[in-house]
Amino acid sequence: MSDAAHTAKMLSEALPYLQRYSGAVVVVKFGGNAMGDDAAMAEFARDIVLMRQVGVNPVVVHGGGPMINEMLEKLGIKSDFVRGKRVTDKATVQVVEMILSGLVNKRIVQAIMDAGGRAVGISGKDDDLMVCEADDPELGFVGRPVEMNVQVLRDLYNAGIIPVVAPVATGMADNETFNVNGDTAAGAIAGALKADRLLLLTDVAGVKGADGTVMTQITPEEIRQMTASGIIAGGMIPKTETALKALEEGVRAVTILDGRVANACLMELFTDHGAGSQIRS
Ligand code: X2W
C-alpha cells in the first residue's frame, strides 16, 4: 500500500474513536520524567493540539520533579521524599513554585502555541482552582486538595483554549503555598470535572502483573489485590491510588502509559490497540 493510501486508511479507521471522543473531557498528566527533550515536547504538544482539533477538550496537568531537583541542587538545598512525596519546607516550596508555575508551565504553553493551538498556563492558585490543606505534618508544605473550583477550566476549554495546570495550590489560610504531587492534582481535577478519561503519562509502560508483563485492562479490585500482595509497589502506588480515587469520583477510565513513546495519547484514544494499562470497573 502507498504511504498516502496507508495514511487515509488510518484516518478512516479512527472515525469511530473520533466520534466517541468528540466533546469528551480528557485530563492528561504530563510527568517530568515523560517530558524529555524539545522534540519530544513538541510531539506531545502536537498530540494535544490534534485532540483539541477533533473536538476533545484536553486539560493538561504537569509535573516537573526532575526539574525541581536540578534547581534545588544548584541552590544547595537538600531534598528528601517520603512515600513518593517531596518533603517541602518554606525555601523548597518557593523553588517548587518558581520551577512548576514558571519554567515548566510556560515551556508546555509555548510548545502548544508552536503546534498551532491556544494554551493558557495557570496553577492551582488561579481562581482558587485547587485549595489545599497540609497533607501530613511530616511533609511540610505538601498539599492535599480539599476544595476544587474547576469552572475556570470549563471557561477556558469552552473558549477553545487548552488549560495547562501547574500543581501548586493555595491553602485555606492567607499566603500559604502548597506543593501538590502532580498525579494527585491531575486526579483531583479529573474527578471534579467528572472527566471521560484521565491519562497519566510517565516513564514506564504501565502496571505490571505477577508475571512481569504490562496488563492492558485492570479492574479497581485487581489493583487493590495487587497492592496488598506487593505486586504494585514504589512509585506506581501514588498513580494507582490516584486512579482508584478518580474512578470513585466519576472519571470513566484511567490509563497509565509511557509518555516517552511517540504519539502515546493518540494511540490510547484513537486506535484499537490503545497503550499502557487501562483501569476501569
Ligand atoms: C512534586 C510536584 C512535581 C511532580 C515534587 O515536588 O516533585 C510532591 O512531591 P512529577 O514530574 O510528576 O513527579 N510534589 C509533593 O509531581 O512532578
Residues whose N, C-alpha, C, O or C-beta is under 5 A from the ligand:
A	BS01	X2W	G31 G32 N33 G63 G64 G65 P66 I68 G84 K85 R86 V142 N179 V180 N181 G182 D183
